[in-house]
Amino acid sequence: MELSRRFRALKLWLSLRYHGVSAFREAIHRNLKQAQKLAEAVKKSVELELVAPVELSAVCFRHRLSASAPEESRSPFNLALLKKIIARGRVYLSNTELEGKFCLRACIVNHLTTNADVEEIVPEVLNAAAEISRDFGC
């Protein structure tokens, strides 16, 4: 180890030595399964749509609004929905834009995330959507 530079990988190296590679492998595998579980919950919901395939731990989805709602009103609704979800403080989602559509994004990468945490996401999104739907005339 060079004494003139920081050992940037020290934290990772120590964690791997202490916990072992299998602990990291299991945590990653669990997070990938949780992402698939969330994707299935989104697919089962009539009000939500999965926007991209779930190949890793990121799940991109959005609220459909009603079938008669114009496409240009869906992105502002989903932006307002994200702000409401974050303000409620029960789950944390981020956002992305795919093919010009504003989407909600859940990225499950924490070894402390439980299945119960993942199961809270869809009901929380739907409850927040119900709160703001009046403002959008839905």
C-alpha positions in Angstrom: 0.0 0.0 0.0 1.4 3.4 -0.9 1.6 5.7 2.0 1.1 8.8 -0.2 -2.3 7.8 -1.4 -5.5 6.9 0.4 -6.4 3.2 0.4 -9.9 3.7 -1.2 -10.8 0.1 -1.3 -10.0 -0.5 2.4 -13.7 -0.3 3.6 -14.7 -2.8 0.9 -11.7 -5.1 1.5 -12.4 -5.1 5.3 -16.1 -5.8 4.8 -15.3 -8.7 2.4 -12.8 -10.1 4.8 -15.1 -9.8 7.9 -18.4 -10.9 6.4 -17.2 -13.0 3.5 -18.2 -13.0 -0.2 -21.2 -15.2 0.5 -22.9 -12.5 2.7 -22.6 -10.0 -0.1 -23.8 -12.5 -2.7 -26.9 -13.3 -0.5 -27.7 -9.7 0.0 -27.5 -8.9 -3.7 -29.6 -11.9 -4.5 -32.2 -11.0 -1.9 -32.4 -7.4 -3.3 -32.9 -8.7 -6.9 -35.7 -11.0 -5.7 -37.3 -8.0 -3.9 -37.2 -6.0 -7.1 -38.9 -8.8 -9.0 -41.5 -9.0 -6.2 -42.2 -5.2 -6.5 -42.5 -5.5 -10.3 -45.1 -8.3 -9.9 -47.1 -6.1 -7.5 -47.0 -3.2 -10.0 -48.2 -5.5 -12.8 -51.1 -6.7 -10.6 -52.2 -3.2 -10.0 -54.8 -1.8 -12.4 -53.7 1.8 -11.7 -49.9 1.3 -12.2 -47.9 0.3 -15.2 -44.4 -1.1 -15.4 -42.4 1.1 -17.8 -39.3 -1.0 -18.3 -38.2 -4.6 -17.8 -36.7 -5.3 -14.4 -33.3 -6.8 -15.1 -31.4 -5.6 -12.0 -32.7 -3.9 -8.8 -34.3 -0.8 -10.4 -38.1 -0.9 -10.9 -39.5 1.9 -13.1 -43.2 2.4 -13.1 -45.9 5.1 -13.2 -49.5 5.8 -12.4 -51.8 5.3 -15.5 -54.5 7.8 -14.5 -57.8 7.0 -16.3 -57.9 5.5 -19.7 -59.4 8.7 -21.0 -56.6 10.9 -19.5 -54.3 12.4 -22.2 -50.7 11.3 -22.2 -49.5 14.9 -21.5 -51.3 15.0 -18.2 -49.7 11.7 -16.9 -46.1 13.1 -16.4 -47.2 16.1 -14.3 -49.5 13.8 -12.3 -46.6 11.4 -11.6 -44.3 14.2 -10.6 -46.9 15.5 -8.1 -47.3 11.9 -7.0 -43.6 11.5 -6.3 -43.6 14.7 -4.3 -46.5 13.5 -2.3 -44.9 10.1 -1.6 -41.7 11.7 -0.4 -43.6 14.2 1.7 -45.5 11.4 3.4 -42.2 9.9 4.4 -43.2 6.2 4.5 -41.2 5.1 1.4 -38.6 6.8 -0.7 -38.7 6.7 -4.5 -36.7 8.6 -7.0 -37.6 9.3 -10.6 -36.4 8.9 -14.2 -37.6 9.7 -17.7 -38.0 6.8 -20.1 -39.1 7.5 -23.7 -40.2 11.0 -22.7 -42.4 9.7 -19.8 -41.8 10.7 -16.2 -41.5 7.6 -14.1 -41.3 6.6 -10.5 -38.2 4.6 -9.7 -37.5 2.2 -6.8 -34.0 0.9 -6.6 -33.5 -1.7 -4.0 -29.8 -1.9 -3.0 -29.8 -1.9 0.8 -29.0 -5.1 2.6 -31.4 -4.0 5.4 -34.5 -3.9 3.0 -37.1 -6.4 4.1 -39.9 -8.0 2.1 -42.3 -6.0 4.3 -40.6 -2.8 3.2 -41.2 -3.8 -0.5 -44.8 -4.8 0.2 -45.5 -1.2 1.4 -44.5 0.5 -1.8 -47.6 -0.1 -4.0 -50.2 0.6 -1.3 -48.3 3.8 -0.4 -48.2 4.9 -4.0 -51.9 4.2 -4.5 -52.8 6.0 -1.2 -50.8 9.1 -2.3 -52.4 9.0 -5.7 -55.8 9.0 -4.1 -54.9 12.1 -2.1 -53.7 14.1 -5.1 -56.2 12.8 -7.7 -58.7 15.5 -6.6 -56.3 18.2 -7.6 -56.0 16.7 -11.1 -59.7 16.2 -11.6 -59.4 12.4 -11.7 
